[in-house]
Structures are given as C-alpha cells and as structure tokens.
Amino acid sequence: MDEPVYKKPRRGSTPNPIAVSVNSTALEIVVNPNMPTFVQLQEKQRSELLEMAQVRYGLKGPKVSIQMSSLDLNSAMTEAQVFKTLLLAPDAERPDQVLYALAKGDIDAHMANRVLASLELLSKMKSIKVI
C-alpha cells in the first residue's frame, strides 16, 4: 500500500479554506469567508438539477414531446413508495421519470437527488459479476 506523502504547498496556490492555529491557551479556527458553506452548495445543486430537468422536458424553453408511461409520483410519497412506483417503468426510463416529476413539481429536488443517486448505485451493483 502506498505511504502518505507530504507535499509542500506551492507559492501562489490557493490557501487552505480552514486554517487551524494552536497557541498555549486556545484552539483558534479561521474559516475562509470566500468559500461557500455546505448548505449553500446543496441548495445550488438542487436548483441546478431542477433547472436542468425543466429545460430537458420542455417546461422551460421550447416544447418537447415526451413518450413515457405515466407514473403518479408526488411529494407526499416516501422514498420507498417512489421506488415501488418506479418498478412499473422500464429500467432505462426510471431516471427520466424522476427528472420529469421534478420538472413538473411533483417531487422536490432533495428527494429526486436521493432517488437518482440510489438508481445509479443499483445499476452499478447490477453490473458487478459475482464469481
């Protein structure tokens, strides 16, 4: 296994977003104010996912004709119920169903993000061959 290697930072490189300095009396943590918070990054990701879904399915921009089986996904459903409903759709169509429900406002971006990540994980697990 490779041993960890310390590399001295180069001059002019970006500073560490969190700097920790220790003096004899206290531990001081200084956070770079230019770095976005985790919550801000999550919100940006959700808004970008929603915008991408709306553009993809013609709810924003030019009209698009969509030919998918109709599934009734809504925000009152739990993640388990969404997956149970997605079983009615063909495998290749499931991510599109989630994005379409997001674009229409039937589910929120947080739920869509979790479901899409789970679908991706499941597809990777299916491709693993067990000997």
MDAnalysis code that builds the backbone (N, CA, C; Angstrom):
import MDAnalysis as mda
import numpy as np

u = mda.Universe.empty(393, n_residues=131, atom_resindex=np.repeat(np.arange(131), 3), trajectory=True)
u.add_TopologyAttr("name", ["N", "CA", "C"] * 131)
u.add_TopologyAttr("resid", np.arange(1, 132))
u.add_TopologyAttr("resname", ["MET", "ASP", "GLU", "PRO", "VAL", "TYR", "LYS", "LYS", "PRO", "ARG", "ARG", "GLY", "SER", "THR", "PRO", "ASN", "PRO", "ILE", "ALA", "VAL", "SER", "VAL", "ASN", "SER", "THR", "ALA", "LEU", "GLU", "ILE", "VAL", "VAL", "ASN", "PRO", "ASN", "MET", "PRO", "THR", "PHE", "VAL", "GLN", "LEU", "GLN", "GLU", "LYS", "GLN", "ARG", "SER", "GLU", "LEU", "LEU", "GLU", "MET", "ALA", "GLN", "VAL", "ARG", "TYR", "GLY", "LEU", "LYS", "GLY", "PRO", "LYS", "VAL", "SER", "ILE", "GLN", "MET", "SER", "SER", "LEU", "ASP", "LEU", "ASN", "SER", "ALA", "MET", "THR", "GLU", "ALA", "GLN", "VAL", "PHE", "LYS", "THR", "LEU", "LEU", "LEU", "ALA", "PRO", "ASP", "ALA", "GLU", "ARG", "PRO", "ASP", "GLN", "VAL", "LEU", "TYR", "ALA", "LEU", "ALA", "LYS", "GLY", "ASP", "ILE", "ASP", "ALA", "HIS", "MET", "ALA", "ASN", "ARG", "VAL", "LEU", "ALA", "SER", "LEU", "GLU", "LEU", "LEU", "SER", "LYS", "MET", "LYS", "SER", "ILE", "LYS", "VAL", "ILE"])
u.atoms.positions = np.array([
    [0.838, -1.174, 0.000],
    [0.000, 0.000, 0.000],
    [0.887, 1.244, 0.000],
    [0.485, 2.270, -0.683],
    [1.266, 3.495, -0.773],
    [1.282, 4.209, 0.574],
    [2.428, 4.756, 0.879],
    [2.585, 5.536, 2.099],
    [2.140, 6.968, 1.820],
    [1.492, 7.608, 2.784],
    [1.118, 9.009, 2.567],
    [2.361, 9.875, 2.403],
    [2.297, 10.798, 1.498],
    [3.438, 11.658, 1.200],
    [3.019, 13.101, 1.425],
    [3.833, 13.820, 2.163],
    [3.572, 15.239, 2.384],
    [4.167, 16.023, 1.232],
    [3.363, 16.904, 0.653],
    [3.859, 17.781, -0.403],
    [3.718, 19.214, 0.076],
    [4.819, 19.920, 0.022],
    [4.832, 21.311, 0.454],
    [4.006, 22.145, -0.518],
    [3.093, 22.984, -0.001],
    [2.273, 23.800, -0.894],
    [3.137, 24.750, -1.720],
    [2.759, 24.951, -2.956],
    [3.490, 25.856, -3.843],
    [3.112, 27.299, -3.543],
    [4.015, 28.185, -3.885],
    [3.712, 29.608, -3.731],
    [2.647, 30.007, -4.735],
    [1.743, 30.847, -4.285],
    [0.689, 31.314, -5.184],
    [-0.484, 30.361, -5.282],
    [-0.435, 29.226, -4.586],
    [-1.564, 28.306, -4.631],
    [-2.674, 28.835, -3.746],
    [-3.860, 28.299, -3.904],
    [-4.991, 28.766, -3.110],
    [-4.796, 28.359, -1.667],
    [-5.135, 29.236, -0.751],
    [-4.944, 28.915, 0.663],
    [-5.952, 27.881, 1.138],
    [-5.607, 27.185, 2.183],
    [-6.487, 26.202, 2.795],
    [-7.736, 26.922, 3.289],
    [-8.954, 26.427, 3.004],
    [-10.152, 27.143, 3.406],
    [-10.313, 27.210, 4.928],
    [-9.734, 26.246, 5.644],
    [-9.819, 26.252, 7.092],
    [-8.404, 26.200, 7.642],
    [-8.044, 27.196, 8.396],
    [-6.715, 27.231, 8.986],
    [-6.849, 27.051, 10.490],
    [-6.060, 26.182, 11.051],
    [-6.102, 25.932, 12.480],
    [-4.779, 26.381, 13.068],
    [-4.865, 27.215, 14.072],
    [-3.647, 27.634, 14.758],
    [-3.804, 27.332, 16.241],
    [-2.756, 26.825, 16.828],
    [-2.788, 26.454, 18.232],
    [-1.818, 27.340, 18.990],
    [-2.321, 27.986, 20.032],
    [-1.428, 28.711, 20.916],
    [-1.542, 28.068, 22.299],
    [-0.870, 28.600, 23.252],
    [-0.807, 27.948, 24.554],
    [-2.140, 27.965, 25.299],
    [-3.070, 28.855, 24.942],
    [-4.309, 28.953, 25.706],
    [-5.540, 28.433, 24.991],
    [-5.588, 28.500, 23.672],
    [-6.828, 28.116, 22.989],
    [-6.548, 27.615, 21.582],
    [-7.537, 26.954, 21.046],
    [-7.503, 26.482, 19.665],
    [-8.314, 27.474, 18.836],
    [-7.712, 28.035, 17.816],
    [-8.370, 29.057, 17.009],
    [-8.580, 28.512, 15.596],
    [-9.824, 28.569, 15.127],
    [-10.148, 28.104, 13.782],
    [-10.593, 29.311, 12.966],
    [-9.935, 29.509, 11.838],
    [-10.251, 30.628, 10.960],
    [-10.808, 30.046, 9.666],
    [-12.003, 30.453, 9.288],
    [-12.645, 29.961, 8.075],
    [-12.561, 31.022, 6.997],
    [-12.213, 30.591, 5.787],
    [-12.134, 31.498, 4.653],
    [-13.554, 31.938, 4.276],
    [-13.881, 33.225, 4.369],
    [-15.246, 33.678, 4.077],
    [-15.617, 33.579, 2.595],
    [-14.652, 33.386, 1.715],
    [-14.934, 33.284, 0.285],
    [-15.446, 31.899, -0.107],
    [-15.277, 30.905, 0.763],
    [-15.708, 29.545, 0.466],
    [-17.192, 29.398, 0.804],
    [-18.000, 28.803, -0.097],
    [-19.420, 28.606, 0.223],
    [-19.579, 27.518, 1.291],
    [-20.681, 27.597, 2.018],
    [-20.958, 26.585, 3.032],
    [-21.535, 25.348, 2.358],
    [-21.580, 24.260, 3.109],
    [-22.131, 23.012, 2.585],
    [-23.605, 23.183, 2.217],
    [-24.348, 23.901, 3.031],
    [-25.771, 24.133, 2.765],
    [-25.946, 24.932, 1.478],
    [-25.101, 25.935, 1.271],
    [-25.177, 26.723, 0.042],
    [-24.874, 25.857, -1.181],
    [-23.898, 24.962, -1.067],
    [-23.574, 24.066, -2.176],
    [-24.722, 23.113, -2.475],
    [-25.361, 22.587, -1.431],
    [-26.505, 21.689, -1.629],
    [-27.651, 22.418, -2.316],
    [-27.946, 23.628, -1.885],
    [-29.037, 24.392, -2.479],
    [-28.749, 24.713, -3.942],
    [-27.506, 25.049, -4.251],
    [-27.130, 25.326, -5.642],
    [-27.292, 24.066, -6.495],
    [-26.896, 22.919, -5.956],
    [-27.030, 21.660, -6.687],
    [-28.503, 21.350, -6.960],
    [-29.348, 21.560, -5.958],
    [-30.783, 21.301, -6.140],
    [-31.395, 22.222, -7.183],
    [-31.044, 23.507, -7.145],
    [-31.617, 24.437, -8.116],
    [-31.127, 24.132, -9.532],
    [-29.867, 23.726, -9.671],
    [-29.350, 23.357, -10.991],
    [-30.019, 22.085, -11.505],
    [-30.280, 21.122, -10.630],
    [-30.956, 19.894, -11.028],
    [-32.372, 20.205, -11.500],
    [-33.074, 21.056, -10.771],
    [-34.430, 21.441, -11.154],
    [-34.436, 22.164, -12.496],
    [-33.530, 23.108, -12.683],
    [-33.479, 23.847, -13.942],
    [-33.154, 22.927, -15.115],
    [-32.206, 22.008, -14.905],
    [-31.843, 21.067, -15.968],
    [-33.042, 20.188, -16.345],
    [-33.794, 19.733, -15.346],
    [-34.960, 18.890, -15.625],
    [-36.035, 19.680, -16.370],
    [-36.255, 20.928, -15.983],
    [-37.266, 21.747, -16.653],
    [-36.901, 22.020, -18.103],
    [-35.642, 22.275, -18.366],
    [-35.200, 22.514, -19.745],
    [-35.293, 21.226, -20.555],
    [-34.881, 20.126, -19.956],
    [-34.859, 18.845, -20.673],
    [-36.258, 18.410, -21.116],
    [-37.263, 18.670, -20.295],
    [-38.607, 18.209, -20.611],
    [-39.520, 19.306, -21.137],
    [-38.946, 20.416, -21.563],
    [-39.706, 21.435, -22.268],
    [-40.595, 22.297, -21.400],
    [-40.445, 22.257, -20.095],
    [-41.238, 23.128, -19.239],
    [-40.634, 24.523, -19.193],
    [-39.364, 24.631, -19.569],
    [-38.668, 25.909, -19.715],
    [-38.030, 25.855, -21.093],
    [-38.326, 26.810, -21.926],
    [-37.738, 26.790, -23.266],
    [-38.700, 26.177, -24.283],
    [-38.158, 25.639, -25.386],
    [-39.018, 25.100, -26.443],
    [-39.772, 23.846, -25.986],
    [-40.922, 23.619, -26.601],
    [-41.760, 22.461, -26.267],
    [-41.110, 21.180, -26.764],
    [-41.305, 20.121, -25.980],
    [-40.744, 18.816, -26.297],
    [-41.853, 17.786, -26.149],
    [-41.933, 16.837, -27.084],
    [-42.919, 15.767, -26.919],
    [-42.263, 14.604, -26.186],
    [-42.959, 14.103, -25.169],
    [-42.415, 13.056, -24.309],
    [-43.313, 11.835, -24.396],
    [-42.701, 10.689, -24.622],
    [-43.459, 9.442, -24.691],
    [-42.939, 8.495, -23.616],
    [-43.521, 8.621, -22.414],
    [-43.177, 7.749, -21.299],
    [-44.463, 7.215, -20.699],
    [-44.344, 6.069, -20.038],
    [-45.511, 5.554, -19.327],
    [-45.821, 6.524, -18.189],
    [-47.083, 6.701, -17.901],
    [-47.495, 7.672, -16.895],
    [-47.394, 7.065, -15.495],
    [-46.584, 7.679, -14.647],
    [-46.465, 7.274, -13.247],
    [-46.945, 8.423, -12.379],
    [-47.579, 8.088, -11.277],
    [-48.105, 9.120, -10.385],
    [-47.154, 9.300, -9.210],
    [-46.072, 10.071, -9.419],
    [-45.139, 10.389, -8.346],
    [-45.557, 11.720, -7.741],
    [-45.529, 11.817, -6.411],
    [-45.866, 13.084, -5.766],
    [-45.055, 13.277, -4.503],
    [-45.078, 14.490, -3.980],
    [-44.233, 14.858, -2.843],
    [-44.672, 14.212, -1.535],
    [-45.876, 13.673, -1.480],
    [-46.351, 13.027, -0.259],
    [-45.795, 11.607, -0.110],
    [-45.181, 11.095, -1.171],
    [-44.664, 9.728, -1.153],
    [-43.333, 9.661, -0.411],
    [-43.094, 8.511, 0.228],
    [-41.788, 8.271, 0.826],
    [-40.853, 7.759, -0.268],
    [-39.572, 7.679, 0.053],
    [-38.605, 7.182, -0.923],
    [-38.928, 5.738, -1.323],
    [-39.353, 4.933, -0.361],
    [-39.720, 3.532, -0.642],
    [-40.908, 3.463, -1.593],
    [-41.891, 4.329, -1.396],
    [-43.060, 4.344, -2.284],
    [-42.681, 4.789, -3.691],
    [-41.759, 5.735, -3.793],
    [-41.298, 6.184, -5.111],
    [-40.631, 5.015, -5.842],
    [-39.764, 4.275, -5.130],
    [-39.106, 3.129, -5.762],
    [-40.110, 2.062, -6.167],
    [-41.104, 1.825, -5.351],
    [-42.135, 0.827, -5.682],
    [-42.887, 1.242, -6.943],
    [-43.187, 2.529, -7.054],
    [-43.865, 3.040, -8.245],
    [-42.950, 2.963, -9.469],
    [-41.648, 3.227, -9.276],
    [-40.704, 3.179, -10.398],
    [-40.527, 1.772, -10.954],
    [-40.845, 0.755, -10.163],
    [-40.756, -0.624, -10.655],
    [-41.712, -0.879, -11.811],
    [-42.739, -0.052, -11.946],
    [-43.700, -0.194, -13.036],
    [-43.128, 0.290, -14.373],
    [-42.069, 1.090, -14.320],
    [-41.456, 1.640, -15.537],
    [-40.279, 0.771, -15.961],
    [-39.950, 0.771, -17.257],
    [-38.754, 0.053, -17.711],
    [-37.491, 0.631, -17.055],
    [-36.458, -0.195, -16.908],
    [-35.216, 0.217, -16.241],
    [-34.633, 1.495, -16.825],
    [-34.560, 1.582, -18.125],
    [-33.916, 2.725, -18.786],
    [-34.723, 4.013, -18.617],
    [-35.992, 3.891, -18.298],
    [-36.873, 5.055, -18.214],
    [-36.964, 5.628, -16.795],
    [-36.493, 4.907, -15.792],
    [-36.679, 5.310, -14.397],
    [-36.043, 6.664, -14.059],
    [-34.786, 6.920, -14.439],
    [-34.238, 8.253, -14.141],
    [-35.027, 9.379, -14.819],
    [-35.494, 9.121, -16.039],
    [-36.284, 10.132, -16.743],
    [-37.603, 10.395, -16.025],
    [-38.206, 9.352, -15.464],
    [-39.456, 9.529, -14.717],
    [-39.229, 10.438, -13.502],
    [-38.109, 10.219, -12.815],
    [-37.800, 11.029, -11.633],
    [-37.557, 12.483, -12.050],
    [-36.763, 12.688, -13.094],
    [-36.475, 14.055, -13.555],
    [-37.744, 14.757, -14.064],
    [-38.619, 14.009, -14.724],
    [-39.860, 14.590, -15.230],
    [-40.773, 15.001, -14.071],
    [-40.850, 14.154, -13.040],
    [-41.652, 14.504, -11.863],
    [-41.074, 15.733, -11.164],
    [-39.756, 15.827, -11.127],
    [-39.109, 17.005, -10.548],
    [-39.426, 18.250, -11.367],
    [-39.329, 18.142, -12.677],
    [-39.573, 19.285, -13.551],
    [-41.013, 19.784, -13.427],
    [-41.954, 18.861, -13.247],
    [-43.361, 19.246, -13.100],
    [-43.674, 19.771, -11.701],
    [-42.764, 19.546, -10.746],
    [-43.000, 19.991, -9.378],
    [-43.707, 18.949, -8.527],
    [-43.787, 17.717, -9.034],
    [-44.453, 16.657, -8.285],
    [-43.607, 16.161, -7.111],
    [-42.279, 16.216, -7.237],
    [-41.385, 15.870, -6.135],
    [-40.355, 16.982, -5.990],
    [-39.746, 17.075, -4.817],
    [-38.760, 18.131, -4.607],
    [-37.365, 17.665, -5.030],
    [-36.454, 18.609, -5.135],
    [-35.102, 18.314, -5.634],
    [-34.328, 17.409, -4.684],
    [-34.579, 17.548, -3.388],
    [-33.870, 16.706, -2.408],
    [-34.237, 15.231, -2.617],
    [-35.534, 14.952, -2.761],
    [-35.994, 13.578, -2.988],
    [-35.474, 13.064, -4.327],
    [-35.558, 13.884, -5.372],
    [-35.095, 13.470, -6.695],
    [-33.613, 13.137, -6.677],
    [-32.830, 13.937, -5.990],
    [-31.391, 13.719, -5.910],
    [-31.090, 12.381, -5.232],
    [-31.779, 12.093, -4.123],
    [-31.569, 10.823, -3.410],
    [-31.980, 9.631, -4.265],
    [-33.117, 9.732, -4.934],
    [-33.609, 8.632, -5.763],
    [-32.679, 8.397, -6.948],
    [-32.233, 9.473, -7.599],
    [-31.320, 9.329, -8.740],
    [-29.994, 8.704, -8.311],
    [-29.488, 9.112, -7.157],
    [-28.240, 8.519, -6.650],
    [-28.435, 7.035, -6.342],
    [-29.571, 6.685, -5.772],
    [-29.856, 5.278, -5.461],
    [-30.010, 4.452, -6.732],
    [-30.665, 5.024, -7.743],
    [-30.809, 4.308, -9.016],
    [-29.451, 4.056, -9.656],
    [-28.564, 5.045, -9.588],
    [-27.215, 4.890, -10.148],
    [-26.451, 3.810, -9.399],
    [-26.565, 3.805, -8.085],
    [-25.893, 2.792, -7.277],
    [-26.418, 1.400, -7.596],
    [-27.730, 1.275, -7.744],
    [-28.319, -0.022, -8.086],
    [-27.864, -0.509, -9.459],
    [-27.771, 0.406, -10.416],
    [-27.334, -0.007, -11.759],
    [-25.879, -0.472, -11.736],
    [-25.042, 0.178, -10.910],
    [-23.651, -0.261, -10.796],
    [-23.556, -1.616, -10.102],
    [-24.419, -1.835, -9.117],
    [-24.400, -3.119, -8.417],
    [-24.850, -4.258, -9.330],
    [-25.798, -3.962, -10.235],
    [-26.250, -4.977, -11.178],
    [-25.141, -5.381, -12.143],
    [-24.262, -4.438, -12.463],
    [-23.198, -4.729, -13.431],
    [-22.033, -5.498, -12.820],
    [-21.981, -5.587, -11.487],
    [-20.904, -6.333, -10.835],
    [-21.187, -7.824, -10.968],
    [-20.203, -8.555, -11.458],
    [-20.366, -10.006, -11.614],
    [-19.766, -10.716, -10.426],
    [-20.588, -11.515, -9.767],
    [-20.139, -12.276, -8.619],
    [-19.699, -13.645, -9.082],
    [-18.514, -14.036, -8.657],
    [-17.970, -15.333, -9.095],
    [-18.341, -16.388, -8.100],
])
